[in-house]
Amino acid sequence: MSKVIALANQKGGVGKTTTCINLAASLATQKKVLIVDMDPQGNATMASGISKFDLKKSIYDVIIEGIPAKDVIIHSDSGGYDVLPGNSDLTAAGVRLMNFFARENRLKNALDVIRENYDFIFIDCPPALNLLTVNALCAADSVIVPMQCEYFAMEGLTDLMDTVRQIKDNLNPKLRIEGILRTMFDKRAKLASDVSDNLKENFKGSVYRTIIPRNVRLAESPSYGKPVYYYDKSSLGARAYLALAGEILQIQDDEESQQLEQ
């Protein structure tokens, strides 16, 4: 069963794109995976070894011009997954979408045609709660929230939860939180441990067991256009994302078993 997961957090620099490409690469060793780059920065595209500057077509052309997604998908040789690439053209998409009927569902309609070709589709959202993010949340079955365990993190998480709740109530009834992922974690910092404990207490059952540590290899790998799994498989970062992939597959297996029992 195909699953579409948005990675969202309106706060920038929390490891959202890092999680998108590295989780995709870890799962792509066993599953068919697609990344949709909805961020005008195009970082997920570049980190997958695809130049955002040389694109003939991008996700912009899919959601604005109506070009079929299958005609825009590029395979990432360095990641082992497919990519619907994005670049700065998406900056104009937020404005142009305002003129479309059912503008919130442009991405959903495009992905519905191809979603059964993949086991997982990950949507890398921009660090803002705009129409691009709304499109991603309307297309998704669930949301992964990467976040640092720092002082302002809880406030941003509350805002995102409110947005998810509003979209669930008004636009996408099936939308739910897939999980909250603690990223760039420094176990030596007392504040990080305190915020982590607070998360587990307030969001019981929604916080992944896996924690992504601060890791030099994770920071270096995007500049080589490849996920950390293919840059340094033995690094702490690579092992952490492999563990997260295993946790997500186990959760999916448990969900499917429960559905069969009902």
C-alpha positions in Angstrom: 0.0 0.0 0.0 1.4 3.3 -1.1 2.0 6.0 1.6 2.4 9.8 1.0 4.3 11.6 3.8 5.0 15.3 4.0 8.0 16.6 5.9 6.9 19.9 7.4 8.1 22.5 9.9 7.7 26.2 9.3 11.0 26.7 11.2 14.0 26.5 8.9 17.2 24.7 9.7 15.7 21.8 11.6 16.9 19.0 9.3 13.8 18.7 7.2 15.5 18.2 3.8 18.3 16.2 5.4 15.6 13.8 6.8 13.8 13.7 3.5 16.7 12.6 1.4 18.4 10.3 3.9 15.2 8.6 4.9 14.3 8.1 1.3 17.7 6.6 0.5 17.5 4.3 3.5 14.1 3.0 2.4 15.0 2.9 -1.2 17.3 -0.1 -0.5 14.1 -2.1 -0.1 11.2 0.0 -1.4 10.3 2.1 -4.4 10.6 5.7 -3.3 9.8 9.2 -4.7 10.8 12.6 -3.4 8.7 15.6 -4.3 10.7 18.8 -3.8 8.2 21.6 -3.0 10.8 24.0 -1.6 11.8 26.8 -3.9 15.4 26.4 -2.5 15.6 23.1 -4.3 17.9 21.6 -1.7 16.4 18.1 -1.9 16.9 18.2 -5.6 20.6 19.3 -5.3 21.3 16.9 -2.5 20.1 14.1 -4.7 22.7 14.8 -7.3 20.4 16.7 -9.7 21.2 20.3 -10.7 18.2 22.6 -10.0 19.8 25.1 -12.5 19.6 22.7 -15.4 16.0 21.5 -15.1 14.0 21.5 -18.3 10.8 20.8 -16.3 10.1 20.8 -12.5 7.3 20.3 -10.0 6.3 23.9 -10.9 5.3 22.7 -14.4 3.3 19.8 -12.9 1.2 21.9 -10.5 0.9 25.0 -12.6 1.0 23.9 -16.2 -0.6 20.5 -15.7 2.2 18.5 -17.2 2.0 14.8 -16.0 4.3 14.0 -13.1 5.7 11.0 -14.9 7.1 13.2 -17.6 9.1 15.3 -15.1 10.4 12.6 -12.7 14.2 12.1 -12.7 15.9 9.1 -11.1 18.6 9.9 -8.6 21.6 7.6 -9.3 23.3 8.8 -6.1 20.2 8.2 -3.9 18.5 5.2 -5.5 15.1 6.9 -5.5 13.1 9.0 -8.0 12.7 12.8 -7.7 10.1 15.3 -8.8 12.6 18.2 -8.8 12.0 21.7 -7.6 13.8 25.1 -8.0 13.2 28.8 -7.6 10.3 28.7 -10.1 8.2 27.6 -7.2 8.5 31.1 -5.7 6.0 32.2 -8.3 3.8 29.2 -7.9 2.4 30.4 -4.6 1.1 33.5 -6.4 -0.2 31.7 -9.5 -2.0 29.1 -7.5 -4.3 31.8 -6.1 -6.0 31.9 -9.6 -6.8 28.2 -9.7 -10.0 26.6 -8.7 -9.4 23.9 -6.0 -5.9 25.2 -5.8 -5.2 23.3 -2.6 -5.4 20.0 -4.5 -3.2 20.6 -7.5 -0.4 18.4 -6.1 -2.7 15.7 -4.8 -4.3 15.4 -8.2 -0.9 15.1 -9.9 0.3 12.5 -7.4 -2.9 10.4 -7.4 -2.0 9.3 -11.0 1.4 7.9 -10.0 1.2 7.1 -6.3 0.6 3.3 -6.8 4.0 3.2 -8.6 5.7 3.8 -5.3 5.7 2.4 -1.8 6.6 5.8 -0.3 6.3 9.3 -1.5 8.0 12.0 0.6 7.2 15.7 0.1 9.8 18.1 1.2 7.9 21.3 2.2 9.2 24.8 2.3 9.9 26.4 5.8 6.6 28.3 5.7 2.9 27.7 6.0 2.0 28.9 2.5 0.0 27.5 -0.4 2.9 25.1 -1.4 2.8 23.6 2.1 -1.0 23.4 2.1 -0.8 21.6 -1.3 1.6 19.1 0.3 -0.6 18.6 3.4 -3.6 18.0 1.2 -1.7 15.4 -0.9 -0.3 13.6 2.1 -1.6 10.8 4.2 0.5 11.9 7.1 3.2 14.3 8.3 6.7 13.8 9.8 7.8 16.7 11.9 11.6 17.1 12.2 12.5 19.4 15.0 15.5 20.4 17.1 15.2 20.1 20.9 15.6 23.7 21.6 13.9 26.6 23.4 11.5 27.8 20.7 10.8 24.4 19.2 7.6 23.7 21.2 6.0 26.9 20.1 6.6 26.2 16.4 5.4 22.6 16.9 2.1 23.9 18.4 1.5 26.2 15.4 2.2 23.3 13.0 -0.2 21.1 14.9 -2.9 23.7 14.6 -2.3 23.9 10.9 -2.5 20.2 10.5 -5.7 20.1 12.5 -7.3 22.8 10.4 -6.4 21.1 7.1 -7.7 17.8 8.5 -11.0 19.4 9.5 -11.5 21.3 6.3 -9.5 19.8 3.4 -8.0 16.4 4.1 -9.8 14.3 6.7 -7.3 11.4 6.5 -4.3 13.6 7.4 -2.5 12.7 10.7 0.8 13.1 12.4 3.1 10.2 11.3 5.7 11.1 13.9 7.9 13.7 15.5 11.6 13.3 14.8 14.2 14.7 17.1 17.1 16.0 14.9 20.6 17.4 15.4 20.4 16.1 18.9 23.3 16.8 21.2 23.0 14.5 24.2 25.5 16.6 26.2 23.1 19.6 26.2 20.8 19.6 29.2 18.2 21.7 27.3 18.0 19.2 24.5 17.3 16.4 27.0 14.7 18.5 28.8 12.9 19.4 25.6 13.1 15.7 24.5 11.5 14.6 27.8 8.8 17.3 27.3 8.0 16.0 23.8 7.6 12.4 25.0 5.4 13.5 27.8 3.1 15.8 25.7 3.0 13.8 22.5 2.8 10.2 23.7 3.0 7.7 20.9 3.9 10.3 18.3 7.6 10.7 19.0 10.0 8.3 17.2 12.3 6.2 19.3 15.1 7.0 16.8 17.0 10.2 17.5 19.1 11.8 14.8 22.4 13.1 16.3 24.5 16.0 15.2 26.9 14.5 12.7 29.6 16.0 10.5 29.0 13.4 7.8 25.3 14.4 7.6 26.3 18.0 7.1 28.9 17.2 4.4 27.0 14.7 2.2 24.7 17.2 0.5 27.7 19.1 -1.0 28.6 15.8 -2.7 25.1 15.4 -4.1 24.4 12.2 -2.3 22.6 11.0 0.9 24.8 10.0 3.8 24.1 6.3 3.2 26.2 6.5 0.1 28.7 9.0 1.4 29.7 7.3 4.6 27.5 4.3 5.4 29.3 3.7 8.7 28.7 7.2 10.1 26.4 7.8 13.1 24.1 9.8 10.8 23.7 7.0 8.3 23.0 4.4 11.0 20.5 6.7 12.6 18.5 7.1 9.4 18.6 3.4 8.7 17.2 2.9 12.2 14.4 5.4 11.5 13.6 3.6 8.2 13.3 0.3 10.1 11.1 2.0 12.7 8.8 3.4 10.0 8.6 0.0 8.2 7.7 -1.7 11.5 5.0 0.9 12.2 3.5 0.3 8.7 3.6 -3.5 9.2 1.7 -3.1 12.5 -0.9 -0.8 10.9 -1.5 -3.2 8.1 -1.8 -6.1 10.5 -4.4 -4.2 12.5 -6.4 -3.4 9.4 -6.4 -7.1 8.5 -7.7 -8.0 11.9 -10.6 -5.5 11.8 
